[in-house]
Amino acid sequence: MTGATAATVPHTYLPRSGTDDYAVLSYDLTLDYRVTTNRLDAVAVITGRAAAPLTAIVLDLVHLRAKKVRLDGEKRTKFSQNPTHLRVTPSTPIAAGDEFRVEISYDGSPAPRRTRWGTLGWEELTDGVIVAAQPSGAPTWFPCNDRPSDKASYRIRITTEAAYTVLATGELVEHSVGAGRGTWLFERSEPTATYLAAVQIGRYTLEPRRTGDVEVVLAYPAALARRVLADFAPLSRMLDCFQERFGPYPFPSYTVVVTEDPLEIPLEAQAMATFGESHVDGRGGSERLIAHELAHQWFGNSVGLASWRDIWLNEGFACYAEWIWSEASGGPSANALARTHHALLRVKAHDLVLGDPGPDAMFDDRVYKRGACTLHALRKRIGDERFFDLLRAWCASNRFGTVDSGMFEELAAEFAEEPLDEFFDAWLRGTRLPSLSA
């Protein structure tokens, strides 16, 4: 199931998040949460494999307290904790290549962490919860190896007040209610990065739909029904459009959550996107954003990043998907939108390196728009047929894997009649804005 994997790269953007000393194979999370008091009691069972000899297993964990740890069935396992990490010490070192299983009981009042990109992670709504984890918010609700390159399977069991609906990473396999509490069980076998694991809790109406082989679920407050149903009416056509151009949708289902609270930006997660009340107006005002978040299921979620340095492979591609949808749905063409945004980029500062923008600029709008312009320039250079063949090959060959820019350059070269080295040097490694012309 797992696709290609990029070579090991330095994790310079978040050097204290995660480690390459081991890889997680699976997370099995049991969460007992009370919305009314923001109290979490949880158990995480993490199965991993050592990539190097381990004298300690270091996990990211923020704001929550580990109470008990057991490693590979040991009766007592030593552990220590600081504000950002949990350190588990085995009685004997774990050899490279060996698997391990660590069980962690933990509790507390989860809260978002403060970062240079704002507050991230588990966040209380007026009446519910969202998780906004990109890029480093996952440790606010479970102990993890918080690197985008370390993908794992997930099993998430959540118990909370029965009046609330729970949406989480994975397919819903079980739901039961008893003694005023509801329990929801989700399983996700497809490899998933920690920042793409999510839990959303609220008083939601669930509306299932089906588009081809894809199960679609809309979750929204009843009061927003008219606006949500109007704004998400194009979703099935978007799915058809993107499957034609990018290849089959990578997951069995797609869940859209609309909260009753306004949100600054939509949030992506594996096979899920979350929008705020502020993103639904009943008039299609956020159609561009709906297309963008859907496109991330191919670019970012199935085809994942080896490191944050190459974030243009997520955001530039999702931005260009907005232009593709506009073109396909009768709006401005991708060429017209590329010309418009290229002109806007010309008057902005020319100090950003798209292929390595740095942590402060990784979410800069220029990463999105210059990334999309890069793809449009490539499309003009190699032609529509080869360009979309390239995108489908990119998604197919790297399905559920991790990638870097070098891998895209190598694949693109196979679809071009002439070398692309100077093209990518200019767009990805230079600061001057190249021309869109072929």
C-alpha positions in Angstrom: 0.0 0.0 0.0 2.8 2.4 0.8 4.3 4.3 -2.1 7.8 5.7 -2.7 9.7 7.3 0.2 12.0 10.3 -0.2 15.6 10.0 1.0 16.2 11.2 4.6 16.4 15.0 4.7 17.3 17.4 7.5 14.3 18.5 9.6 15.5 22.0 10.0 12.1 23.7 10.2 11.0 21.9 13.4 14.2 20.3 14.6 12.7 19.5 18.1 9.6 17.8 16.6 10.0 14.1 16.1 13.0 11.9 15.4 14.3 9.6 12.6 15.6 7.1 15.2 12.4 5.1 14.9 9.3 4.8 12.8 5.7 4.4 14.1 3.7 1.6 12.5 0.4 2.2 14.3 -1.3 4.4 16.9 -4.2 2.9 18.9 -5.8 5.7 20.9 -8.6 5.4 23.5 -9.9 8.8 24.5 -12.4 9.6 27.2 -13.3 13.2 26.9 -15.8 15.5 28.6 -16.8 18.5 26.6 -18.3 20.3 29.5 -15.0 20.4 31.5 -12.4 19.9 28.8 -11.1 16.8 30.6 -9.2 14.1 28.8 -8.3 10.6 30.1 -6.6 8.6 27.5 -4.4 5.6 26.6 -2.1 5.5 23.6 -0.7 2.2 22.4 2.1 2.9 19.9 3.8 0.2 17.8 7.1 1.2 16.2 10.3 -0.1 14.7 13.8 1.2 15.7 15.8 2.6 12.8 18.9 2.9 15.1 19.8 1.4 18.4 17.5 3.0 21.0 18.4 3.7 24.6 15.3 5.8 24.9 12.0 6.4 22.9 11.3 10.1 22.8 7.8 11.2 22.0 6.2 14.6 21.5 3.6 15.4 24.1 2.4 18.9 25.1 0.2 20.1 28.0 -0.8 16.6 29.0 0.7 14.4 31.8 1.8 10.8 31.4 0.7 8.7 34.4 1.9 5.2 33.6 4.1 3.7 30.8 4.6 0.1 29.9 7.1 -1.0 27.2 6.8 -4.4 25.6 4.9 -5.8 28.6 7.4 -4.7 31.3 5.8 -4.4 34.7 7.5 -1.1 35.3 9.1 1.2 32.7 11.0 4.3 33.5 9.9 7.5 31.9 10.4 11.2 32.4 8.7 14.3 31.0 9.3 17.9 30.2 6.8 20.5 28.8 7.2 19.2 25.2 8.5 15.6 25.3 8.0 12.2 27.0 11.1 10.1 27.3 10.6 6.3 27.7 13.7 4.3 28.9 13.7 0.6 28.1 15.4 -1.8 30.6 17.8 -2.9 27.8 18.5 -1.0 24.5 16.3 -1.8 21.5 18.3 -3.0 18.5 18.0 -1.4 15.1 15.2 -3.2 13.2 13.4 -4.4 16.2 9.8 -3.6 16.8 8.5 -2.2 20.1 5.1 -1.6 21.7 4.7 1.2 24.3 1.4 1.8 26.2 1.0 5.3 27.7 -1.8 6.3 30.1 -2.1 10.1 30.2 -4.6 12.8 31.2 -5.2 16.6 31.5 -7.0 19.5 29.9 -5.8 19.6 26.3 -5.1 23.1 24.9 -3.4 24.5 21.8 0.3 25.2 21.8 1.7 28.6 21.0 4.0 28.6 17.9 5.4 31.1 15.4 2.4 30.2 13.2 -0.2 30.9 15.9 -1.9 28.5 18.3 -2.1 24.9 17.1 -3.7 21.6 18.2 -6.7 20.7 20.3 -9.0 23.7 20.6 -12.3 24.2 22.3 -15.1 25.7 20.4 -18.2 27.5 21.8 -19.8 24.0 22.1 -17.4 21.3 20.9 -13.8 20.7 19.8 -11.6 21.0 16.7 -8.1 19.8 16.0 -5.9 22.1 13.9 -2.6 20.4 13.9 -0.5 21.6 10.9 2.4 21.6 11.4 3.1 20.8 15.1 -0.2 20.6 16.9 -0.7 16.8 17.1 1.2 16.4 20.5 -1.5 18.5 22.2 -3.8 15.4 22.2 -1.7 12.3 21.8 2.0 11.3 22.3 3.5 10.9 18.9 6.6 11.1 16.6 5.6 14.4 15.1 7.3 14.4 11.7 5.4 14.6 8.4 7.6 11.8 7.0 6.6 9.3 9.7 3.2 7.9 8.5 1.3 5.3 10.4 -2.1 3.6 10.7 -4.7 4.8 13.3 -7.4 3.3 15.5 -9.2 6.0 17.5 -11.9 5.2 20.1 -13.6 8.3 21.6 -16.1 8.4 24.3 -17.9 11.7 25.1 -21.3 13.1 26.0 -24.0 11.4 23.9 -25.4 14.7 22.7 -22.3 15.3 20.6 -21.3 13.8 17.3 -17.7 12.8 16.8 -15.8 12.8 13.6 -12.2 11.5 13.6 -9.5 10.2 11.3 -10.6 6.9 9.8 -13.7 5.1 8.7 -16.4 4.8 11.4 -16.7 1.1 12.3 -18.7 1.3 15.5 -21.0 3.7 17.4 -22.8 2.9 20.7 -24.6 4.9 23.4 -25.1 4.1 27.0 -25.5 5.9 30.3 -25.5 9.3 28.6 -22.2 8.7 26.8 -21.5 7.9 23.2 -18.5 5.9 22.0 -17.2 6.2 18.4 -14.6 3.9 16.9 -12.6 4.9 13.7 -9.9 3.0 11.9 -7.6 4.3 9.2 -5.3 1.8 7.5 -3.8 4.2 5.0 -0.5 5.6 6.2 -1.2 9.0 7.8 1.1 11.8 9.1 0.5 13.0 12.7 -0.5 16.5 11.6 -3.3 15.0 9.5 -4.8 13.0 12.4 -7.8 14.8 13.8 -10.9 14.8 16.1 -13.8 17.1 15.6 -16.7 17.1 18.1 -19.9 19.1 17.9 -23.7 19.0 17.7 -23.8 18.0 14.0 -26.3 16.8 11.5 -24.7 14.1 9.4 -25.7 13.9 5.7 -24.2 11.0 3.8 -23.8 11.1 0.0 -22.1 9.0 -2.6 -20.0 10.1 -5.6 -18.9 7.1 -7.7 -16.9 4.9 -5.3 -16.4 7.7 -2.7 -18.6 8.0 0.4 -19.1 11.7 1.2 -20.3 12.8 4.6 -21.4 16.4 5.4 -21.4 17.3 9.1 -22.9 20.6 10.1 -25.1 22.4 12.7 -28.8 22.2 11.8 -29.0 26.0 11.7 -26.5 26.2 8.8 -28.2 23.5 6.7 -29.4 25.8 3.8 -26.0 27.5 3.5 -24.0 24.3 3.7 -26.1 22.4 1.2 -25.9 25.2 -1.3 -22.2 25.8 -1.0 -21.2 22.2 -1.1 -23.4 21.3 -4.0 -20.5 21.3 -6.5 -18.5 18.8 -4.4 -19.4 15.8 -6.4 -18.5 17.5 -9.6 -15.2 18.6 -8.1 -14.5 15.0 -7.2 -15.2 13.9 -10.8 -13.0 16.7 -12.1 -10.0 15.9 -9.9 -10.2 12.2 -10.4 -10.1 12.7 -14.1 -7.0 14.9 -13.8 -5.2 13.5 -10.8 -6.3 9.9 -10.7 -8.6 8.0 -8.4 -9.5 9.6 -5.1 -7.1 8.0 -2.6 -9.4 7.1 0.3 -12.7 5.3 0.8 -14.5 8.4 2.0 -14.3 12.2 2.4 -15.8 14.0 5.4 -16.6 17.7 5.5 -17.2 19.3 8.9 -18.7 22.8 9.2 -18.5 24.2 12.7 -20.9 26.7 14.2 -17.9 28.9 15.1 -16.1 31.1 12.5 -12.7 29.9 11.6 -9.9 31.9 10.1 -9.0 29.3 7.5 -10.2 25.8 6.6 -8.4 22.9 8.1 -7.2 19.8 6.3 -6.9 16.3 7.7 -6.6 12.8 6.2 -9.8 12.2 4.2 -11.4 15.2 6.0 -11.7 19.0 5.8 -13.1 21.4 8.4 -14.7 24.7 7.6 -16.0 27.4 9.9 -19.4 29.1 9.8 -17.5 32.0 8.2 -16.8 29.9 5.1 -20.5 29.2 4.2 -22.6 32.0 2.9 -25.1 30.0 0.7 -23.8 31.8 -2.4 -20.6 29.8 -3.2 -18.3 32.4 -1.7 -15.8 29.7 -0.6 -15.9 27.5 -3.7 -12.2 28.1 -4.2 -11.4 26.9 -0.7 -13.6 23.9 -1.0 -11.6 22.9 -4.1 -8.3 23.6 -2.4 -9.0 21.4 0.6 -10.3 18.5 -1.5 -7.2 18.6 -3.7 -5.1 18.2 -0.6 -6.3 14.6 -0.4 -4.1 13.9 -3.3 -1.4 16.5 -2.7 -0.3 16.4 0.9 -2.4 13.6 2.3 -1.9 10.6 0.0 1.4 12.0 -1.5 3.0 13.3 1.7 6.0 15.5 2.5 9.3 14.1 3.6 10.0 17.5 5.2 8.3 20.9 5.5 11.0 22.4 3.3 9.0 21.1 0.3 5.6 22.5 1.4 5.1 23.9 -2.1 4.3 20.3 -3.2 1.3 20.5 -0.9 0.2 24.1 -1.2 1.3 25.0 -4.7 -0.5 21.9 -6.1 -3.7 22.5 -4.1 -3.7 26.2 -5.2 -3.3 25.1 -8.8 -6.2 22.7 -8.4 -8.3 25.7 -7.5 -7.5 27.1 -11.0 -8.1 23.8 -12.7 -11.5 23.7 -11.1 -12.3 27.2 -12.1 -11.4 26.4 -15.7 -13.4 23.1 -15.6 -16.5 24.7 -14.1 -16.9 27.7 -16.5 -14.9 30.3 -14.5 -11.7 32.1 -15.4 -9.2 29.8 -17.1 -6.1 28.5 -15.3 -4.1 30.6 -17.8 -6.0 33.8 -16.9 -5.6 33.1 -13.1 -1.9 32.3 -13.5 -1.4 35.6 -15.4 -3.3 37.5 -12.7 -1.3 36.0 -9.8 2.0 36.2 -11.6 1.4 39.9 -12.0 0.7 40.2 -8.3 3.8 38.3 -7.5 5.9 40.7 -9.6 5.1 43.6 -7.2 5.8 41.6 -4.0 9.2 41.1 -2.5 11.5 38.8 -4.4 13.2 37.2 -1.5 11.5 33.8 -1.2 13.0 30.5 -2.4 10.1 28.3 -3.3 11.9 25.1 -2.8 13.2 26.1 0.7 11.2 29.1 2.0 12.2 28.7 5.6 10.0 28.1 8.6 8.8 31.7 8.9 7.6 31.8 5.3 6.4 28.3 4.8 2.8 29.5 4.9 3.5 32.7 3.0 0.9 33.3 0.3 3.8 33.5 -2.2 4.5 29.8 -1.6 0.9 29.0 -2.7 0.8 31.3 -5.7 4.4 30.9 -7.0 4.0 27.1 -6.6 0.8 27.2 -8.7 2.5 29.5 -11.3 5.4 27.0 -11.4 3.0 24.2 -12.4 1.2 26.4 -14.9 4.6 27.3 -16.5 5.4 23.6 -16.6 2.1 22.9 -18.2 2.7 25.4 -20.9 6.2 24.0 -21.5 5.3 20.3 -21.9 1.7 20.6 -23.0 -1.7 19.6 -21.5 -1.6 15.9 -22.3 1.9 15.3 -20.9 1.2 17.6 -17.9 -1.9 15.8 -16.7 -0.2 12.4 -17.5 2.6 13.7 -15.2 0.1 14.6 -12.3 -1.6 11.2 -12.6 1.8 9.4 -12.6 2.9 11.5 -9.6 -0.1 10.5 -7.5 -0.1 6.9 -8.6 3.7 6.2 -8.1 3.8 8.0 -4.7 0.4 6.9 -3.3 0.6 6.9 0.5 4.4 7.6 0.3 6.5 10.7 1.1 8.2 12.9 -1.5 10.6 15.8 -2.0 11.1 18.3 -4.8 13.9 16.3 -6.4 11.5 13.4 -7.0 9.0 15.6 -8.8 11.8 17.1 -10.9 13.0 13.6 -11.9 9.5 12.4 -12.8 8.7 15.6 -14.8 11.9 15.1 -16.8 10.4 11.8 -18.1 7.4 13.8 -19.6 9.5 16.6 -21.2 11.1 16.6 -24.6 14.0 18.8 -23.4 15.9 19.2 -20.1 14.1 21.0 -17.3 17.1 21.7 -15.0 17.2 25.4 -15.8 13.4 25.6 -15.5 13.4 24.2 -12.0 16.5 26.0 -10.9 14.7 29.3 -11.8 11.4 28.5 -10.2 12.4 26.5 -7.1 15.9 27.7 -6.2 16.0 31.3 -7.5 14.3 34.3 -6.0 13.7 36.2 -9.2 10.3 35.5 -10.7 10.6 33.7 -14.0 8.3 34.3 -16.9 5.2 32.1 -17.4 6.0 31.7 -21.1 7.0 28.4 -22.5 
